[in-house]
Amino acid sequence: MTAAVRAWAELLRVSALFTVPGDALAGAAVIGRRPNRGTALAVGASLCLYEAGMALNDWADRDEDAVDRPHRPIPSGRITPGAALAAAGALTAAGLMLAARAGRPALTVATGLAATVWAYDLRLKHTQAGPAAMAAARALDLLLGATATAGAGTGATSSRIAALPAAGAVTPSATTTGFVGASAPFRSAAGKRRGGPVARLLGRIGRAVATATTDREPRRAEPSRHVPVASRPVGTARTAGATGTPGVVRSAGHALPGRTALPGGATRTMGAVHPAVRAAVPAAALLGAHTYAVTAVSRHEAQGGSTAVPLGALAAVAALGAVAVRGQQGSGGLPRIPGRDGPGDHHPRPGTPASPGVLLTALTATYFRTAAEPLLHAALNPSAPLTQRAVGSGIRAMIPLQAALAARAGGAATGLAVMGLVPLARTLARKVSLT
């Protein structure tokens, strides 16, 4: 590994990358779906946004690191601050563009995730809201996987039609403009002005994403299905929406809510992504709670000295393990979505455990063992090295927790695939520090 490559690996903390794909994979599993093209796009977007946060974190903390961590790439002079900030901007733009390929709802979630990452690094990190911001970012990452997976599984027209947000939802264009087009300068916790290069960089990201996601295809008018009332037999309902409600089509004598007719007899599902997100919220909350606990401990890793915080994190890990091992009851009422991914859908029966007990218990035990022991050591001896070890173990514990969340929703194969990232993460952690 050359000196330049090692410097960037340290800046981006590449050893922590393996904790990211499990978010999207777990998001797919908790809505009762196997990974698909949307899941892959969500993984790519998550990796880009995660690494953007890493680069931005070191750029924002360069003065602090010069005192506490002079060996870090920026204070040691191996990477310039401008290069780190440019990398953060480029990775953010790449992440948003990948999310846009998965559909507009996925872009909306990804934009919120990017905004949370930038707000944390530039303003919230050293405030009481810091752990909550990090928890929100990790929860949004899981929701990104669920949204992208659901949007890609609704048929051939998913990216432009089936993934459209429901009426009243915030559109990605409005969200993107509000985030990346902000001209007000950021201020760090110390009150230092960060507006110049950051505001210009965010403006460039906004213009790039807006250009990449603009729908340039002309809209084709669909043939009218309206039949004049005078020409319909008495008692016959309108062709489109036999129940009199827009977006309802009758098929074989059954109403299919949330679908509209397409030429040739096809149908498209409208708003299916929103039940998927609702189904993923409990799992996202569990992952966010773990992130909150680990982030709270990380605030003391430079100097150590806290006993209560590691003990609180240990109690949180125990509680999360107890909740996770109980299993998920069904998939939140999400209907089976036919189409290309039909054979890949798996929807547990409501009211029945969604995962074999042995596998779920093993994954939850792995999660608890990975996170709990270092936290206990840090509570008994709150030195900086043991606190840093507890933070690193808490980050690695994300992987078995993601696997457990997938398995409890019925995605046993997905959970095992996520666990396959553990040896890779362990090997790379020996070369590049997680913190």
Buried (B, 14 or more C-beta within 10 A) or exposed (E): EEEEEBBBBBBBBBBBBBBBBBBBBBBBBBBBBBBBBBBBBBBBBBBBBBBBBBBBBBBBBBEBBEEEBEEBBBBBEBBEBEBBBBBBBBBBBBBBBBBBBBBBBBBBBBBBBBBBBBBBBBBBBBEEBBBBBBBBBBBBBBBBBBBBBBBBBBBEBBBEBBBBBEEEBEBBBEBBBEBBBBEEEBEBBEEEEBBEBBBEBBBBBBEBBBEBBEEEEEEEEEEEEEEEEEEEEEEEEEBBBBEEEEBBBBEEEEEBEBBBBBEEEEBBBBBBBBBBBBBBBBBBBBBBBBBBBBBBBBBBBBEBEBBEBBBBBBEBBBEBBEBBBEBBBBBBEBBEBEBBBEEEBBBBEEEEBBBEEEBBBBBBBBBBEBBBBBBBBBBEEBEBEBBBBBBBBBBBBBBBBBBBBBBBBBBBBBBBBBBEBBEEBEEBBEEBBBB
